[in-house]
Amino acid sequence: MTNPYDVLARYYDWEHASFSDDLAMYLGFAKRTGGPALELACGTGRLLAPLAADGVSVVGLDSSAEMLAIARGALEGERLLGAVELHQADMRDFALPGRFRLAFIALDSFGLLRRPADQHAALTRIHHHLTLGGLLLLDVANGNIRGGEAPDELLLQHTGLDPLSGRPLSKWTARATDLAAQVDHFTYFYDELREDGTVARRTARLALRYFGRFELELLLGRAGFAVEALYGSYDLAPFASDSERLIVVAVKTAREVHPKSP
């Protein structure tokens, strides 16, 4: 089965290059813990490079070879490749040497794990790789405010120039939500305008689970974490009913939990 991010990799930085709203938060927690840090679903290295440039010992893990290839090239271009370890692995089943004082999953990537068994497997692997008292940060959309929107929509999400061809490029996103399963099914259409006026389209599909506060607390507790704090924004405002984000800071407790196979 094709990893959807192998298709999305080419366009990821085109869409996210200007996004840095969460960077100060991760730099702050890296400074608090002192590193080393582990980013799961690290993608093209959007956060790895600035963390490494700030002196943080950081490891990135992702399942997509295409995303990691771009991350490797970007880090090499900034002369940071020697400061960052990159690993291709599934976050549900990975084994790395050493232990980390901080682990994090940014920008809804925890929602790629749609089944509770997969979520539990990932959390227990992360728990195993953290030092006692180490922190885990999960950043997801606030699922508590979902349910009022239309069950499907089509949006023009991003426009600009393709960094490879220099031609006009647009991204359309079609969303269909299964409210009972708490899953958003996305279809992404990347339309590039050719020189002859025709459009070349590439399509990628992705499904993301969204979460409520108490659901995450139960998942984390079952995996051996204690929730330290809940925030509703990247400036660490307290979590509230209308918060756009649900950012959970959890601490590894002494209890080890052995994951079941996915």
GUBABA-282264 format. One record per residue (C-alpha): residue in three letters; residue number from 1; x, y, z. Coordinates in Angstrom, 2 decimals, m for minus. Layout:
N
REC   code   pos      east     north        up
REC    ALA   NUM         X         Y         Z
...
# end
This chain:
262
REC   code   pos      east     north        up
REC    MET     1      0.00      0.00      0.00
REC    THR     2      1.37      3.41     m1.01
REC    ASN     3      2.19      5.74      1.86
REC    PRO     4      0.08      8.88      1.18
REC    TYR     5      2.93     11.05      2.37
REC    ASP     6      5.14      9.71     m0.41
REC    VAL     7      2.73     11.53     m2.74
REC    LEU     8      2.33     14.58     m0.49
REC    ALA     9      6.07     14.97      0.13
REC    ARG    10      6.72     17.04     m2.97
REC    TYR    11      4.11     19.61     m1.92
REC    TYR    12      4.50     19.63      1.85
REC    ASP    13      7.06     22.42      2.16
REC    TRP    14      5.33     24.44     m0.57
REC    GLU    15      2.29     24.54      1.69
REC    HIS    16      3.93     24.68      5.13
REC    ALA    17      7.16     26.64      4.61
REC    SER    18      5.70     29.79      6.16
REC    PHE    19      4.13     28.01      9.15
REC    SER    20      6.12     28.41     12.36
REC    ASP    21      3.39     29.12     14.94
REC    ASP    22      4.35     26.09     17.05
REC    LEU    23      8.14     26.44     16.87
REC    ALA    24      8.61     28.59     19.98
REC    MET    25      6.58     26.07     22.00
REC    TYR    26      8.82     23.15     21.02
REC    LEU    27     11.98     25.19     21.55
REC    GLY    28     10.73     26.06     25.02
REC    PHE    29     10.03     22.47     26.00
REC    ALA    30     13.35     21.35     24.53
REC    LYS    31     15.10     23.96     26.67
REC    ARG    32     13.13     22.84     29.74
REC    THR    33     14.00     19.16     29.32
REC    GLY    34     17.52     19.70     27.98
REC    GLY    35     17.14     17.03     25.29
REC    PRO    36     17.67     14.72     23.62
REC    ALA    37     14.34     15.05     21.78
REC    LEU    38     12.43     12.69     19.51
REC    GLU    39      9.98     13.88     16.87
REC    LEU    40      7.62     11.25     15.53
REC    ALA    41      6.08     11.86     12.08
REC    CYS    42      8.86     14.39     11.54
REC    GLY    43      8.10     14.75      7.83
REC    THR    44     10.40     17.05      5.87
REC    GLY    45     12.13     18.34      9.00
REC    ARG    46     10.17     21.57      9.47
REC    LEU    47     10.88     21.44     13.23
REC    LEU    48     14.06     19.35     13.24
REC    ALA    49     16.23     21.99     11.56
REC    PRO    50     15.47     24.92     13.92
REC    LEU    51     15.73     22.66     16.97
REC    ALA    52     19.13     21.39     15.84
REC    ALA    53     20.24     24.94     14.99
REC    ASP    54     19.35     25.89     18.57
REC    GLY    55     21.67     23.18     19.90
REC    VAL    56     19.06     20.54     20.71
REC    SER    57     20.11     16.92     20.21
REC    VAL    58     17.20     15.66     18.10
REC    VAL    59     16.10     12.49     16.33
REC    GLY    60     13.41     12.38     13.66
REC    LEU    61     11.28      9.35     12.80
REC    ASP    62      8.88      9.01      9.88
REC    SER    63      7.33      6.20      7.84
REC    SER    64      7.66      8.00      4.48
REC    ALA    65     10.93      7.57      2.58
REC    GLU    66     10.05     10.53      0.36
REC    MET    67      9.48     12.88      3.30
REC    LEU    68     12.74     11.79      4.93
REC    ALA    69     14.66     12.29      1.68
REC    ILE    70     13.50     15.91      1.59
REC    ALA    71     14.36     16.33      5.27
REC    ARG    72     17.82     14.95      4.65
REC    GLY    73     18.40     17.34      1.76
REC    ALA    74     17.15     20.34      3.75
REC    LEU    75     19.33     19.50      6.75
REC    GLU    76     22.34     19.00      4.49
REC    GLY    77     21.67     22.37      2.87
REC    GLU    78     21.74     24.02      6.29
REC    ARG    79     24.79     22.01      7.36
REC    LEU    80     22.80     20.36     10.12
REC    LEU    81     22.66     16.79      8.84
REC    GLY    82     25.38     15.70     11.23
REC    ALA    83     23.40     17.10     14.17
REC    VAL    84     20.17     15.17     13.46
REC    GLU    85     19.46     11.43     13.26
REC    LEU    86     16.75     10.33     10.82
REC    HIS    87     15.00      6.96     10.97
REC    GLN    88     12.35      5.44      8.73
REC    ALA    89      9.94      3.49     10.90
REC    ASP    90      6.32      3.08     11.90
REC    MET    91      5.57      4.96     15.13
REC    ARG    92      3.58      1.94     16.34
REC    ASP    93      6.61     m0.34     16.23
REC    PHE    94     10.07      1.17     16.45
REC    ALA    95     13.21      0.61     18.47
REC    LEU    96     15.94      3.24     18.80
REC    PRO    97     19.11      3.27     20.87
REC    GLY    98     19.20      5.55     23.87
REC    ARG    99     16.41      7.33     25.73
REC    PHE   100     14.86     10.76     25.31
REC    ARG   101     13.75     13.47     27.71
REC    LEU   102     11.22     14.86     25.23
REC    ALA   103      9.07     13.31     22.51
REC    PHE   104      6.45     15.07     20.43
REC    ILE   105      3.98     14.55     17.58
REC    ALA   106      3.05     17.81     15.87
REC    LEU   107      0.19     19.11     13.74
REC    ASP   108     m2.45     16.37     14.08
REC    SER   109     m0.12     13.55     13.03
REC    PHE   110     m1.26     11.44     16.00
REC    GLY   111     m4.60     11.28     14.16
REC    LEU   112     m2.99      9.14     11.47
REC    LEU   113     m3.48      6.33     13.99
REC    ARG   114     m7.20      5.67     13.64
REC    ARG   115     m7.58      2.52     15.74
REC    PRO   116     m7.28      2.56     19.56
REC    ALA   117     m4.94     m0.45     19.34
REC    ASP   118     m2.60      1.53     17.07
REC    GLN   119     m2.76      4.59     19.31
REC    HIS   120     m1.93      2.47     22.35
REC    ALA   121      0.93      0.73     20.53
REC    ALA   122      2.51      4.06     19.57
REC    LEU   123      2.12      5.56     23.03
REC    THR   124      3.68      2.55     24.73
REC    ARG   125      6.64      2.59     22.32
REC    ILE   126      7.14      6.28     23.07
REC    HIS   127      6.81      5.60     26.81
REC    HIS   128      9.52      2.95     26.52
REC    HIS   129     11.88      5.40     24.78
REC    LEU   130     11.49      8.20     27.33
REC    THR   131     13.49      8.65     30.50
REC    LEU   132     11.59      8.54     33.77
REC    GLY   133      9.92     11.92     34.08
REC    GLY   134     10.36     12.57     30.34
REC    LEU   135      7.70     14.58     28.53
REC    LEU   136      5.42     13.75     25.62
REC    LEU   137      3.66     16.55     23.69
REC    LEU   138      0.68     15.76     21.49
REC    ASP   139     m0.74     18.53     19.31
REC    VAL   140     m4.14     17.76     17.79
REC    ALA   141     m7.20     19.73     16.79
REC    ASN   142     m9.78     20.16     19.55
REC    GLY   143    m12.26     17.40     18.80
REC    ASN   144    m14.57     18.66     21.54
REC    ILE   145    m15.81     21.44     19.23
REC    ARG   146    m16.52     19.12     16.27
REC    GLY   147    m19.93     18.05     15.12
REC    GLY   148    m21.50     21.36     14.14
REC    GLU   149    m19.89     21.73     10.73
REC    ALA   150    m21.15     20.32      7.43
REC    PRO   151    m20.25     16.63      6.99
REC    ASP   152    m18.42     17.41      3.74
REC    GLU   153    m16.85     20.36      1.96
REC    LEU   154    m14.58     21.35     m0.91
REC    LEU   155    m12.08     24.16     m0.31
REC    LEU   156     m9.37     25.91     m2.28
REC    GLN   157     m6.77     25.60      0.45
REC    HIS   158     m3.53     26.96     m1.02
REC    THR   159     m2.23     28.65     m4.15
REC    GLY   160      1.20     29.68     m5.37
REC    LEU   161      3.98     28.61     m7.70
REC    ASP   162      5.32     25.10     m7.89
REC    PRO   163      8.88     25.36     m6.49
REC    LEU   164     10.10     22.77     m9.00
REC    SER   165      8.50     23.97    m12.24
REC    GLY   166      7.76     27.59    m11.36
REC    ARG   167      4.24     27.21    m12.79
REC    PRO   168      0.97     28.08    m10.99
REC    LEU   169     m0.09     25.43     m8.50
REC    SER   170     m3.25     25.13     m6.41
REC    LYS   171     m4.42     22.71     m3.75
REC    TRP   172     m8.08     21.79     m3.39
REC    THR   173     m9.19     19.78     m0.36
REC    ALA   174    m12.34     17.68     m0.23
REC    ARG   175    m13.35     16.56      3.26
REC    ALA   176    m15.91     13.93      4.21
REC    THR   177    m16.38     13.39      7.95
REC    ASP   178    m17.55     10.20      9.64
REC    LEU   179    m18.83     11.65     12.90
REC    ALA   180    m19.47      8.25     14.46
REC    ALA   181    m15.87      7.16     13.85
REC    GLN   182    m14.40     10.62     14.56
REC    VAL   183    m12.51     10.46     11.27
REC    ASP   184    m12.02     13.07      8.56
REC    HIS   185    m11.44     11.60      5.11
REC    PHE   186     m9.47     14.04      2.96
REC    THR   187     m8.84     14.00     m0.76
REC    TYR   188     m6.18     16.48     m1.88
REC    PHE   189     m6.06     17.69     m5.48
REC    TYR   190     m2.83     19.37     m6.59
REC    ASP   191     m3.45     21.18     m9.89
REC    GLU   192     m0.47     22.50    m11.86
REC    LEU   193     m1.10     24.76    m14.84
REC    ARG   194      0.97     23.60    m17.79
REC    GLU   195      2.48     25.89    m20.41
REC    ASP   196     m0.18     24.86    m22.94
REC    GLY   197     m2.98     25.86    m20.56
REC    THR   198     m3.98     22.34    m19.54
REC    VAL   199     m3.96     21.20    m15.93
REC    ALA   200     m1.90     18.32    m14.53
REC    ARG   201     m3.54     16.89    m11.41
REC    ARG   202     m2.06     14.69     m8.69
REC    THR   203     m4.34     13.25     m6.05
REC    ALA   204     m3.64     12.02     m2.52
REC    ARG   205     m5.98     10.63      0.09
REC    LEU   206     m5.60     10.77      3.84
REC    ALA   207     m7.75      9.89      6.85
REC    LEU   208     m7.26     11.61     10.21
REC    ARG   209     m8.81     10.72     13.54
REC    TYR   210     m9.76     13.60     15.83
REC    PHE   211     m9.84     13.39     19.62
REC    GLY   212    m11.57     14.77     22.66
REC    ARG   213     m9.79     15.78     25.84
REC    PHE   214    m10.88     12.92     28.08
REC    GLU   215    m10.31     10.35     25.35
REC    LEU   216     m6.68     11.42     25.13
REC    GLU   217     m6.30     11.44     28.90
REC    LEU   218     m7.57      7.86     29.07
REC    LEU   219     m5.30      6.73     26.24
REC    LEU   220     m2.27      8.31     27.89
REC    GLY   221     m3.09      6.94     31.32
REC    ARG   222     m3.46      3.44     29.92
REC    ALA   223     m0.02      3.76     28.32
REC    GLY   224      1.69      4.81     31.56
REC    PHE   225      1.57      8.61     31.29
REC    ALA   226      0.25     11.23     33.69
REC    VAL   227     m1.18     14.38     32.10
REC    GLU   228      0.70     17.41     33.38
REC    ALA   229     m1.06     20.18     31.45
REC    LEU   230     m3.57     20.92     28.71
REC    TYR   231     m3.20     23.93     26.43
REC    GLY   232     m5.46     25.40     23.79
REC    SER   233     m2.93     27.29     21.68
REC    TYR   234      0.74     27.46     20.83
REC    ASP   235      1.29     30.34     23.24
REC    LEU   236      0.20     27.89     25.98
REC    ALA   237     m3.12     29.51     26.79
REC    PRO   238     m5.22     27.27     29.07
REC    PHE   239     m7.37     24.74     27.26
REC    ALA   240    m10.98     25.92     26.99
REC    SER   241    m14.17     24.72     25.33
REC    ASP   242    m13.60     26.95     22.30
REC    SER   243     m9.86     26.32     21.90
REC    GLU   244     m8.78     25.48     18.35
REC    ARG   245     m5.96     23.20     19.50
REC    LEU   246     m5.73     20.46     22.10
REC    ILE   247     m2.09     20.30     23.23
REC    VAL   248     m1.39     17.68     25.87
REC    VAL   249      1.79     17.57     27.96
REC    ALA   250      2.20     14.16     29.58
REC    VAL   251      4.88     12.78     31.90
REC    LYS   252      6.28      9.26     31.82
REC    THR   253      5.58      7.41     35.04
REC    ALA   254      7.55      4.44     36.31
REC    ARG   255      5.07      1.89     35.03
REC    GLU   256      6.12      0.07     31.84
REC    VAL   257      3.30     m1.08     29.54
REC    HIS   258      4.02     m3.66     26.85
REC    PRO   259      2.14     m2.92     23.61
REC    LYS   260      0.11     m5.48     21.73
REC    SER   261      0.91     m6.04     18.09
REC    PRO   262     m0.95     m3.60     15.80
# end
